[in-house]
Amino acid sequence: MKRLASPILLIIILMTSTLFTGCSQKRKTVCATKYTSAARHKATMRPYEVLGKCYSPTYVEVGQVMHGISSWYGPNFHGKRTSNGEVYNMNARTAAHKTWPMDTMVKVKNLQNGKSTIVRINDRGPFVRGRIIDCSYTAGKEIGLDRMGIAKVSVEVLGFAGKVASAATIAKQKREHTQARVHLSNFGVQVGAFRRHEGAKTYQRKYSRLYRRYETIVRRFDDINGSPLYRVWLMGFGSEDEARDFKNTHDLAGAFIVRN
């Protein structure tokens, strides 16, 4: 038995060490948009390394803000492929970001002159220390980057899949903690069901406060007699396994997995 213990222990150590090297992390499932395929979305959300530095793409919610330096890129990249598979058009309003999902819509505001523009993320970059976003030529020109080169900016998430939420909607979502999040999969967890809509809305507010990482929604279903039943779902899980793990590790009596 002693002769077997040493090789087995060595194998276990080697297997464990590989789990903590490189840029590995649990993969998530992302739906396709009109701009980016599901396969490309999945690829662009994997950790990657550039110039010896590891980047881990992350998921964001409407209203989230980042501050840093913006630059712009144009003629040298015009006509080449971006990270989401599109052909880069320097005259379109797009941008490169190191970690936010493809097709996230953001407002870039130049904090040095007050000008702003709205762009769609379709590329990765810029890979220069301190810079958080690379605007296309047209977007950069709108906020004065063609003259300044770089500028201090704020970058605010306005929506996903190329769609922009209004300022009033974003403000309301922030107050109610119901900010939309990028859609990861169509799996969720049902946490309640009510005959009265008021009961479902109360549960929605409760779970929105408890689990802000996920989106709490209310879905109406009618039974065979036409009577409504309002179901409260937690959505925003990366996969069926993630939703099941959540259900099993939280005290949610009667909860079960659903598909939207």
Secondary structure as the mmCIF struct_conf table of DSSP 4:
data_model
#
loop_
_struct_conf.conf_type_id
_struct_conf.id
_struct_conf.beg_label_comp_id
_struct_conf.beg_label_asym_id
_struct_conf.beg_label_seq_id
_struct_conf.end_label_comp_id
_struct_conf.end_label_asym_id
_struct_conf.end_label_seq_id
HELX_RH_AL_P HELX_RH_AL_P1 LYS A 2 THR A 18
TURN_TY1_P TURN_TY1_P1 LEU A 19 PHE A 20
BEND BEND1 THR A 21 THR A 21
TURN_TY1_P TURN_TY1_P2 GLY A 22 CYS A 23
BEND BEND2 LYS A 34 THR A 36
HELX_RH_AL_P HELX_RH_AL_P2 ALA A 38 THR A 44
TURN_TY1_P TURN_TY1_P3 MET A 45 MET A 45
BEND BEND3 ARG A 46 ARG A 46
STRN STRN1 TYR A 48 VAL A 50
TURN_TY1_P TURN_TY1_P4 LEU A 51 GLY A 52
STRN STRN2 LYS A 53 TYR A 55
STRN STRN3 GLU A 61 GLU A 61
TURN_TY1_P TURN_TY1_P5 VAL A 62 GLY A 63
STRN STRN4 VAL A 65 TYR A 73
TURN_TY1_P TURN_TY1_P6 PRO A 75 GLY A 79
BEND BEND4 LYS A 80 LYS A 80
STRN STRN5 ARG A 81 ARG A 81
TURN_TY1_P TURN_TY1_P7 SER A 83 ASN A 84
BEND BEND5 GLY A 85 GLY A 85
HELX_LH_PP_P HELX_LH_PP_P1 GLU A 86 GLU A 86
STRN STRN6 VAL A 87 VAL A 87
HELX_LH_PP_P HELX_LH_PP_P2 TYR A 88 TYR A 88
TURN_TY1_P TURN_TY1_P8 MET A 90 ASN A 91
BEND BEND6 ALA A 92 ARG A 93
STRN STRN7 THR A 94 ALA A 96
BEND BEND7 LYS A 98 TRP A 100
HELX_LH_PP_P HELX_LH_PP_P3 PRO A 101 PRO A 101
TURN_TY1_P TURN_TY1_P9 MET A 102 ASP A 103
STRN STRN8 MET A 105 ASN A 110
TURN_TY1_P TURN_TY1_P10 LEU A 111 ASN A 113
STRN STRN9 SER A 116 ASP A 123
BEND BEND8 VAL A 128 VAL A 128
TURN_TY1_P TURN_TY1_P11 ARG A 129 GLY A 130
STRN STRN10 ARG A 131 SER A 136
HELX_RH_AL_P HELX_RH_AL_P3 TYR A 137 GLU A 142
TURN_TY1_P TURN_TY1_P12 ILE A 143 GLY A 144
HELX_RH_AL_P HELX_RH_AL_P4 LEU A 145 MET A 148
BEND BEND9 GLY A 149 ILE A 150
STRN STRN11 ALA A 151 GLY A 159
BEND BEND10 PHE A 160 PHE A 160
TURN_TY1_P TURN_TY1_P13 ALA A 161 GLY A 162
HELX_RH_AL_P HELX_RH_AL_P5 ALA A 167 GLU A 176
TURN_TY1_P TURN_TY1_P14 HIS A 177 HIS A 177
STRN STRN12 ARG A 181 ARG A 181
BEND BEND11 ASN A 186 ASN A 186
STRN STRN13 PHE A 187 PHE A 194
BEND BEND12 ARG A 195 ARG A 196
HELX_RH_AL_P HELX_RH_AL_P6 HIS A 197 LEU A 210
TURN_TY1_P TURN_TY1_P15 ARG A 212 ARG A 213
BEND BEND13 TYR A 214 TYR A 214
STRN STRN14 GLU A 215 ASP A 222
TURN_TY1_P TURN_TY1_P16 ILE A 224 ASN A 225
BEND BEND14 GLY A 226 GLY A 226
STRN STRN15 PRO A 228 MET A 235
BEND BEND15 GLY A 238 SER A 239
HELX_RH_AL_P HELX_RH_AL_P7 GLU A 240 THR A 249
BEND BEND16 HIS A 250 HIS A 250
TURN_TY1_P TURN_TY1_P17 ALA A 253 GLY A 254
STRN STRN16 PHE A 256 ARG A 259
#
